[in-house]
Amino acid sequence: MAQGLLERMHQLLERNTDGTLTDQERGQLEGLVEMAQFAQILATAVQGTAR
């Protein structure tokens, strides 16, 4: 993920921990987490084909 997206995800995670996340931010956080999970799946798949 791009550095800016990772930074935003970390900001939202901190706000979530603090209990100050809005509904809109919660939706954004969920989307960013899904993107991060998908990126990890792709990275794993690429590593598997590189062997």
C-alpha positions as a printed Julia matrix, in Angstrom:
51×3 Matrix{Float64}:
   0.0     0.0    0.0
   1.09    3.55  -0.61
   2.66    5.32   2.35
  -0.15    7.89   2.57
  -2.79    5.16   2.81
  -0.84    3.36   5.52
  -0.52    6.57   7.5
  -4.26    7.22   7.2
  -5.03    3.67   8.29
  -2.8     4.11  11.35
  -4.52    7.42  12.2
  -7.91    5.75  11.97
  -6.75    2.78  14.03
  -5.57    5.14  16.77
  -8.89    7.01  16.75
 -10.69    3.66  16.87
  -8.65    2.67  19.93
  -9.51    6.03  21.52
 -13.2     5.5   20.75
 -13.46    8.71  18.71
 -14.04    7.22  15.25
 -17.05    8.52  13.3
 -19.25    6.2   11.26
 -17.73    7.6    8.06
 -14.21    7.02   9.35
 -15.15    3.48  10.42
 -16.23    2.76   6.85
 -12.99    4.22   5.54
 -10.98    2.13   7.99
 -12.79   -1.04   6.99
 -12.04   -0.32   3.33
  -8.36    0.31   4.04
  -8.09   -2.89   6.08
  -9.67   -4.87   3.22
  -7.2    -3.3    0.78
  -4.27   -4.21   3.04
  -5.51   -7.8    3.32
  -5.9    -8.04  -0.46
  -2.39   -6.62  -0.97
  -1.03   -9.28   1.39
  -2.82  -12.03  -0.53
  -1.36  -10.73  -3.8
   2.13  -10.52  -2.33
   1.86  -14.09  -1.07
   0.63  -15.29  -4.46
   3.49  -13.54  -6.25
   6.02  -15.07  -3.88
   4.53  -18.49  -4.56
   4.92  -18.12  -8.33
   8.47  -16.78  -8.04
   9.81  -20.05  -6.67
